[in-house]
Amino acid sequence: MSNESAMAPTRIGVLGGSYNPVHVGHLILAQDACELLELSKILLVPCAKPPHKPASDLVQGAHRMAMLEGAIEGDWRMEVSDLELRRGGVSYTVDTVRELKRLYPSAEIVLIIGADMLPDLHLWRGVDELFRLCRFAPFRRPGVDVEKCRPNAGRLGRAWAEALMSELREAHAVGVSSSEIRRRVAEGLSIRYLVHPAVEMYIAEHRLYRGSQPTGINNGG
């Protein structure tokens, strides 16, 4: 076996999202996934344009990349990928996983999602192909009723629905959201402890989420 083959990651986690901005909840979920799924590494993938939500308040991709890179600096388990930003357009998970399978043909791709997405999973583009290409790893928050996480067995098929429920794991409870961060910044409230210090500093330096045009970076999604 070559050194290159020996060093190739064997199980890669994928945690996509808007990351607008990245907060401690994202980072703790990523750490939970690394440990519970025994990942070689985890890719944090900011989207260009989310398929199921408005993108009117989405700051430039380069800003979101920079905040992610600052938040995970020094953590060898985590890596930021600009794959969806480079591709542009609406970011469909199936397109991303196809590309990752080309980049890492021998690795198992593990798609990390919130358990709240399971009931609508049958609506995802190319979900049947996703089942063939990767392994799903749904995480739920403590205290959330398992019954509310059940996928639509009639649309997905009972076998897939049961397989998804068997993969269900519990993540740490972190009641933080990106929309809350944006609201607090707009209202002049502190976001300390809700985001990594590097992210807090970046938001302040570039005056993000204050209703004015972000400064300092002109490229990105």
DAVEN-V690758 format. One record per backbone hydrogen bond with DSSP energy under -1.0 kcal/mol. NH is the residue of the N-H (numbers start at 1). CO is the residue of the C=O. Records with the same first field share a line. If there is no record, write none. Layout:
NH=CO ; CO
This chain:
6=2
7=3
12=108
13=41
14=110
15=43
17=45
24=194
27=23
28=24
29=25
30=26
31=27
32=28
33=29
34=30
35=31
36=32
37=33
39=34
40=11
41=11
42=77
43=13
44=79
45=15
47=17
58=55
64=60
65=61
66=62
67=63
68=64
69=65
70=66
71=67
72=68
75=72
78=75
79=42
81=44
86=82
87=83
88=84
91=49
92=90
96=92
97=93
98=94
99=95
100=96
101=97
102=98
103=99
104=100
107=104
108=10
110=12
111=135
112=14
113=137
115=139
117=114
118=115
121=118
123=120
124=121
127=124
130=126
131=127
132=128
133=129
134=130
135=109
137=111
139=113
140=169
144=141
148=145
149=146
153=151
156=152
157=153
161=157
162=158
163=159
164=160
165=161
166=162
169=138
171=140
176=174
181=177
182=178
183=179
184=180
185=181
186=182
187=183
188=185
189=184
194=191
195=191
200=196
201=197
202=198
203=199
204=200
205=201
206=202
208=203
215=206
